[in-house]
Amino acid sequence: MKSEVSVRLGGASITLLASRAALWQERRWLIVADPHFGKAATFRARGVPVPQGTTSESLARLATLIESTRPTTLVFLGDLFHAVEAHAPATLAAIRRWRAEHEALDIVLIEGNHDLKAGTPPADLGIRVEREPWSVGRLAFCHHPQFVAGAHALAGHLHPAVRISGRADDGVRLPCFWLREGLSVLPAFGSFTGGARIDREDGDRVVAVGDDCLYEVPSRRRAG
C-alpha cells in the first residue's frame, strides 16, 4: 500500500496520488479529472433530494492537495461544473472563496461534455479553457479517452472503477487509475460522481484508490 506511485508517461515523470489526482513532476502541474462541482445542487434543482455539501467537500480536498503539492498549474480534465444549474449562487460562492485562496495558481480546463452544457466558467474565476486534445510536449490533455499521435494522452470522463473481490458476494468497487500504452484515464475527483467498471485488456495497468492508499491490481490469469 502506497500513497503515491511514480510512472513514466510520454517521457514525463508522473506521480499518481491517492487523492485521485496526478502530478507532472517536471512542471509541477496538478492534474484532476471530473470534479463535477454543483452536481448535488443540480439534482436538488431538478427535484431529487440528495445531501448538501459535496462541492464544499471536494473543494476542501483540493485545497489540501494544493497545499501538499504546491503546483504551478492546475489542469482539470473536463467536467468542472455538472450542469447549468451548478452555477447556483451557493455553489459559485464556495468556488469563489476557494479561488481567492489560490489566486496565483494558473488553472486550465479541458472542455468536457458537461462543460458544454454548463457553459463557460465565470470570468472572475480566471480559468483558461482549452479544447481537447491539448498537447504540451509529449503529453496530450483530454477529457474523452483517445489516442493522440506522438503523445501519451491523459483523460477523464469514464470515472473508472475496479472491483476488488475474493468472492462474488464480498467485493468492493474502488476508483482507479487505468493505464495502457498511449493512454491513461484518471479517476473522478468529485465526491458525488460514482464509478464505471473498466473493461481491462491484457497489458493494462490498474492502480486502485482506497482508504487514502494506492493498490496495484494484478491482472487476471486466464484459465489455460
Buried (B, 14 or more C-beta within 10 A) or exposed (E): EEEEBEBEBBEBEBBBBBBBBBBBEEBEBBBBBBBBBBBBBBBBBEEEEEEEEBBBBBBBBBBEBBEEBEBEBBBBBBBBBBBBBBBBEEBBEBBEEBBEEBEEBBBBBBBBEBBEBBEEBBEEBBBEBBEBBBBBEEBBBBBBBBBBEEBBBBBBBBBBBBBBEEEEEEEEBBBBBBBBEBBBBBBBBBBBBEBEEBEBEEEBBBBBBBEEEBBEBEEEEEEE
